[in-house]
Amino acid sequence: MAEPYLSDLRVLTSSWSDADQRLGVLECRHFFSGAAAYREGSIAASLTPAGLAFKVPDEVRDRLLASGRAAPLRYFPDAPIKRNYVLFADPMVINPDDAASLLRGKPI
């Protein structure tokens, strides 16, 4: 079940790297029922049945949640909220430039 997410995330990360060369290498690996993109050895984004999530600084998270552009991340309905992440239920609502900004910890 995770394979389509891994393939899709590889396509997305390629477009993000093309949008901003400063991102460096983004390595994609299987992650539970989806896939995760690693930047500098840490998870920076994930694509799962829940949607596309980015690890972001608190101020970026707070701004995105307040604007309604993103939701808190829960990998499963009863799971706790992952505090340092924001979730976009539809991965296609994030363009490559915005994704690159999020990966660099910048607001969009």
PECORPE-V143530 format. One record per residue. N is the residue number from 0. PSI is psi in whole degrees, 0 to 359 (NA if undefined). Layout:
BEGIN
N,PSI
N,PSI
END
This chain:
BEGIN
0,331
1,340
2,315
3,326
4,321
5,314
6,315
7,320
8,324
9,320
10,314
11,312
12,329
13,317
14,326
15,318
16,323
17,326
18,330
19,102
20,342
21,347
22,332
23,205
24,130
25,114
26,129
27,136
28,159
29,145
30,106
31,241
32,20
33,222
34,155
35,145
36,127
37,136
38,124
39,39
40,357
41,151
42,128
43,334
44,158
45,151
46,115
47,179
48,337
49,332
50,202
51,122
52,147
53,140
54,124
55,159
56,158
57,315
58,325
59,316
60,311
61,319
62,316
63,321
64,318
65,325
66,344
67,2
68,334
69,166
70,163
71,150
72,126
73,122
74,333
75,154
76,319
77,5
78,156
79,157
80,135
81,104
82,322
83,16
84,154
85,150
86,135
87,111
88,327
89,108
90,338
91,353
92,350
93,116
94,164
95,322
96,318
97,318
98,317
99,320
100,315
101,318
102,334
103,5
104,21
105,150
106,158
107,NA
END
